């Protein structure tokens, strides 16, 4: 690869993974308040799988460069940016643009990666780690001794979530298909097979009084069941509508339905709370507060990674030019952990 050139992946429209295009260009220049990051690791998250189908609820206009987050080294700094930032490894949450060899980011958006944490390791916990940490500690406000239910406990967010919960002294019940159960047991999780078991009945059997929190990325019927499994004072955190991934029709409707339910549930006098978690919430209204919170929380997650409370789960590492293969692999549901792209 030409070290001076830009290589990026373009999603031209609704295409199969093989339809992604590789584009070459000039490395961007850092403007005032900006840095150019030489990407070392980016990843395939559920968002890109939705975007490829044109089904992401906040869908960017085609064509665009996908890539929700990245880790890399600051190559150049713009005017007004601390020059000492150059040469340091940082992480950034960008929503789009991460699938490129060089990425332009506002300096205020980057979070330092601690020494001794590799780029691919760090990448596995950027969007997944922030999401897990904020749902556990800012929304559900879990406390030691509580019991929670995590849907998709082997997934990208789920696997980080169960480890952070465990580190906080919380008992975890996790849904996953049978092949992931041994790995979950090793993490101290009580596994439930969502394919063959009646999840609600099994959870009631394990925790007759209800669980203190449920983390649900499935939406639809699952969210309703999750709500009914809460103990008094419990919290439901819904953070997606994976059940509608392959549906046609409105991409907003499943989310709006879920928001409607959340509103209704919170209006009921039943001592339970429901949230629809969106990692970008609050950014438009209070950018500085949003950034400060992101930095604080991601720093906590990186600390957990350093201490070994969280283990980075890398499913596979592929070069950016093999992005079609990487996306296929991530969508196959056959791998545990994060599919990471390297330049």
N, C-alpha and C positions, 0 to 999 in steps of 0.2 A: 504493500500500500504506500502511496506517496504521502509522506508524513506532513507535507504542506497543504494537501488538498482536503476538501470536505467530502465526506461520503455520507449520504443520508438515505433513509427508506421513505418512499412516498406511498401513501394509500390513495390510489387514483379515484376510487369509487367503491361501490359494493362489489367486491371481488372475492374469489377463493384465495386462500393463503398464497398460492403460487402467482397470483396477479399483482402482488406488491412489487414496486419498481425501485431500483437502485439509481440514485442520481449523484453526480459528481459536481463539485463547484468550488468556489473559493472559501477559505476559512473566514467566518465573520470577524469584524473588528469590534472591540468593546467600546461602547459609547459611555457617556457620563453615567456613573453609578452602576455600571455593568461589569461582568467578568465573562471571559470565554473559558469554558471548561472542556478539557480534552477528555472525552468520555472513556472510562475504563470498563464500566458495566452498566447496562440498562436491562430492563426485564419485560417479560410478557405478562400483563395482568388481565384480569377479567374485562377491564374497560376496553382494551384494544380488541378483544374478541367480540365485544358488543359493537364497537365502532366499525369493524370490518363489515358487519351486517347492516350498518346504518341504524342500529337499534340502541345506541347509547342515549340516555335520556337528555343529555346536554350535548348532542352530536355536533362536532365541528363540521364546517362545510368542506366537501371534497374539492380538490385534492389537498392533503395535508401530511405532515410528518408525524406519525404517532409516537408514543413513548411517554409514559406517565411519570416516570422518575428516572434518576440516573445518579451514578457515582463517578467521580473523575478528579483530575488534577487541574487546578486553576492555571491556565496557560498565560493569559494576559488580563490586565486590569484596566478599566477605564478611568477617566478623570474623577477625582473625588473618592476613589476607592483605596483603602489601605493597601499600599504596594506589597507589603509583606504577605498578602493573601496568595500571591503568585507562588506556585510550587507546592501548595498545600492540597491535601485530598479533602474533597467536600462532597456532600450529597445535596440533591435538590429535587423538590416535588414540582413538576412542571405541567402536568395534565396532557400536553402534547409537545412534541419536539425532541423527546429523549433518544429516539432511534437515529442517532447521527454521531459521527466521529467527533464533532465539535459543536457545542451548544452554548448559545448566548443566554445568560441568566442575570437578573438583577442581583447585585452583590448582597442585598439585604435578605435574599431568599435562600442563600446557601447555609448549610449547617456543617461544621467541621466533623470529619470522621476521626475518631481517636486513633493514635498510633497502635500498630499491632492488629488492626482490624482490616482484613483484605477487602478489595473493591467488590468482588462478587458476594462475599459474606454480607457486607454492608448493604448491598443492593437488595438482598432478600428481605430486609426489614425497613425499607424506606416507606413506601405507601402502606405495606402490610403492617409494619410496626406502629406507625402513626395511628392508623385506623384502630388497631387492637388496643393500644395504650389509651387513646382518648375515649373509646367506648367503655373500657373497663374502669378507668379512673376518673374521667370527667363526666360520663353519663351515668353508668350504673353505680359508680362510687363503691366498688366492692370492698369488703372488709374481711380480714382473716376469720376463718371458721364458717364462712358462708358456702353455699352450694350453687353452682351455676350450670346451665345447659348451653353447650356450644354446638350449633349445627355446622356440619362440614369441618369437623375438628382436625382433619388432616389437610385441609386446603391452605391456600396462601395466608389468608388472615387468620383462619382458625388455628393453624399450627403455632403461630406466634402468640395468639390469644391464650391458648391453654397453658403455654409455658410461663407467660407473664402472670397469669392467674395463680398458677402453682407456686411461683416465687412469692406471691402475696399471701400464701397460706389458705387459698380457696380450694374447695373440693370441686372437681370438674366431671360432668357427664358429657360425653361427646358423641355425636352421630357421625357415622362413616360407613362405607361398605366394608364387608368382612375382611378383605385383604389388608386393611389398614389397622385392624384391631390390636395386633400384637405390638405394633409400634406405639399405639396410643396407651396401651397398658404399661409399657416401659416408661411413659411420661406421667404415670399415675392417674390416667384418665379412665373412667368407667365407660367402655364403649357400648354403643347401641347401633344395631344395623338398621338403617332407615329403609333398606330394600325388603327385608324379610320380617322385621318386627313392627308392632304397633308402637311407634315411638312414644306417644302420649301415655299409653297404658303402662309401658315399661318405666317411664320416668315417674309416674304416680306410685308405682310399686317401690321404686328406689327411694323416693322422697314424698311420702304421703301428704305432708303439709305444703308441698309446692316448693319450687326453687326460688332463689333470691334474684336471679337474673337469667334471661335468655338472650342469646345473640343469634339473630336469624338473618341469613343472607338470601333465603329462598323466596320469601314473600308469599302472596296468595294465601291459599288454605293453611300453609305452614305457620304463617304469622298469627292466624286466628287460634290455632292449636297452642302456639307458644304463649299467647296471652293468657289462655286458660290454665296453663301450668304454673303460673306465678303464685308465690306465697303472698299474703298481705304485706304490703310495703315493697313488693318486688318490682323489678324494672325489665321491660322488654326493649331491647335495642335492635331495631330492624335496619339493615344496611344494604338492601338490594332486593332484586326481584329475579333471581337466577332461574326460577321456575318458568319464566316467560322468555328465556333466551332465544328459542327458536320460533317463537310466535310471529305471525305477520300482524299487520294492523298497528295501532298507535303504540309508540314506544313510551309515551308519557302516561298513558292510561293506567298501567299496573302501578306505577309510582304514585299517581294521584289517588288511586283507590286506597293504597296503603296509607298515604298521608291523611286521607279522610277517616280511615279507621283509627289511626293514631290520635287524631283530634277528638273523635268520639269517645275513645277509651279514656282519654285524659279528662274528659268532661264528666265522666261517671264518678259518683262518690264511692270509690272502692279501694282507696289507699294503694293503688298500683299506678305505675307510670309507664308511658310508652314514648319512645323517641324514634324518629327516622334519622339515622346518622348519615351526614354527608361531610366528608373530610374538608370540603371547601366552604362550609357554612361560616358566615361572619367575615369572609375575606373582603367582600365588596363594601361592607359598612365600616369595618375597622381594620384596615390593612396592617397597621403596626402591631396591634394587639394579636391579630391572627398569626403574624410572623413570629412574634415573641413566644407564643404558645407552641407553635410548631417546633421552634428551635429547642425550647425547654423539653418538650415531650420526646423529640427524636434523640436528644442528648441522653435522656433516661433510657431509651430503648438501646442505644449504642452501649451504654454502661452495662445493661443487662446482658448484652452480647459478649462484652469483655469479661464479665464475671462468670460466664457460662450458664446463666439463668435461662438464656435463649440460645439454641443451637441453630446456626444458619442451615437451612435446608435448600441445597442447590440440586434441582432435578437434572439439569443438563446445562452445559455452556456451549454456545454456538457462535460463530462469527456473524456479524451484522449482515453480511452478504447471503447468509443462509436463513434469513428471517422467515421465509415461507415454511421451511421445515420446523423452525422453532415454534411458530404459531400453531401449526398442525399438532405438534407434540403437546403443547399447552392445552389445546382444545380436546385432546384425545381422552382426557380424564384418567390416563394410565400412569401418570407420574406423581410423585409426592414432592412438594416443594416448588421452588421457583425456577422457571426456565430463564436463564440469563444470556444476554447477548453481549459479546465483546467486539471491539472495533476490528 
